[in-house]
Amino acid sequence: MVPFRNLRRLFNKINRQPAYAFAVGLKRLRANISYLRSDGLGADPEAITLFLTHRCNLRCKMCGQWGESGVTKELGSEQIKEELGFEVYQGMLDEVSGYKPNITLFGGEPLLYSRCLDLIRYIKTKKMHCLMISNGALLKKFSEQLVSAGLDEFNLSLDGGKELHDEIRGMPGLFDLIFEGLKMLQDIKRKKGVKKPLINLQCTVTKYNYQRLEELIDVADEIGVDSLTYHNLIFLDKDLLKKQDKFDQELAASSKAWEGFVFSPEIDVEKLYGKIHSILSSNHSFGVDFYPNLSKKGLREYYNNPSYLPQEYKARCLSPWIVAYVFPDGEVRPCLNSTYSFGNIKDKPFNKVWNSSQALKFRKTLKSNQMFPVCARCTELYRY
């Protein structure tokens, strides 16, 4: 139900949000039972991620969407601008509120969606847990409203201290802007006597920052965050993408979005492991973990073996039984980097789309193969 190597993350979550962690555990159990069946049906999803917009106000070097090798830049301007109307989201949220999935707001930059705050407020009227993943550039502007709207968690992506973060993100002054926004958010919470939104810092390990990961410990401590998670880099080589062609043809889909992750990591594993050991062996006032959580041997395989397959986690993907991604055009997808669609919420109710014939086909195909070639370093493979 929970990978053994993720127990540290689980304990941190239970400590911070016990009721939420318990609800997630029950949903995860139902998903595992559904997976064990052979019919491809999924229990009610634990989470729904609303991909609100392709638009972003930054051009971060390592981003698979808008970064140096990102693929969103290749989309047409109309597709980049396409977004679902607020009323469409309202209808979907009304429908799913009975089983209360956790709702994640994502993008692009979700705060660029014009009715993002209205969406948070509506989600909270339905008593659903709401999390936002953001680059933080607009946090100072929206701090007061995010607290008032009732956002549960604010996941902020940071790469290091001031100079390093601004260099990687390509925007001078960005770190100071984010830092001011975080301080403002904490001050507003204190004045209102509330604990939410929880602040979770997320750092992607890259060739630019892996030798300076400790910089974020000081930042997290000064801000007073709830957790700090370092994510091992997602990348793949062209051979894995070619192997994916067979499954894309079978499913009549495209994995072109994975091209944004085709590059060499350029990371010295021995130095990286030294940083990991140093950080995890120290005491912190907030939860700290690396994800996926790998041994030194596993880390070597992860970064140095082009044909890497997980040995310390189960080499199977459970994500399409647990989470759905709703894209700006209304398509419900099982994966952020595949065009395969279960259906469109503009045409059918979400619950019918979730267990449509297309959904069953995808789950059956995936289960029979356990995972696809491009899944090897995907975040979702290690989560469940």
HELIX and SHEET records of a PDB file:
HELIX    1   1 PHE A    4  ASN A    6  5                                   3    
HELIX    2   2 LEU A    7  ARG A   16  1                                  10    
HELIX    3   3 PRO A   18  LEU A   36  1                                  19    
HELIX    4   4 THR A   72  GLU A   74  5                                   3    
HELIX    5   5 SER A   77  LYS A   81  1                                   5    
HELIX    6   6 PHE A   86  VAL A   96  1                                  11    
HELIX    7   7 PRO A  110  LEU A  112  5                                   3    
HELIX    8   8 CYS A  116  THR A  125  1                                  10    
HELIX    9   9 LEU A  139  ALA A  149  1                                  11    
HELIX   10  10 LYS A  162  ARG A  169  1                                   8    
HELIX   11  11 LEU A  174  LYS A  192  1                                  19    
HELIX   12  12 GLU A  215  ILE A  223  1                                   9    
HELIX   13  13 LYS A  238  LEU A  251  1                                  14    
HELIX   14  14 LYS A  256  PHE A  261  5                                   6    
HELIX   15  15 VAL A  269  LEU A  280  1                                  12    
HELIX   16  16 LYS A  296  ASN A  304  1                                   9    
HELIX   17  17 SER A  319  TRP A  321  5                                   3    
HELIX   18  18 PHE A  350  TRP A  354  1                                   5    
HELIX   19  19 SER A  357  ASN A  369  1                                  13    
HELIX   20  20 PRO A  373  CYS A  375  5                                   3    
HELIX   21  21 THR A  379  ARG A  383  1                                   5    
SHEET    1   A10 GLY A 287  TYR A 291  0                                        
SHEET    2   A10 SER A 227  HIS A 231  1                                        
SHEET    3   A10 LEU A 198  THR A 204  1                                        
SHEET    4   A10 GLU A 153  SER A 157  1                                        
SHEET    5   A10 CYS A 130  SER A 134  1                                        
SHEET    6   A10 ASN A 102  GLY A 107  1                                        
SHEET    7   A10 ALA A  47  THR A  53  1                                        
SHEET    8   A10 VAL A 323  VAL A 326  1                                        
SHEET    9   A10 GLU A 331  ARG A 333 -1                                        
SHEET   10   A10 GLY A 343  ASN A 344 -1                                        
END                                                                             
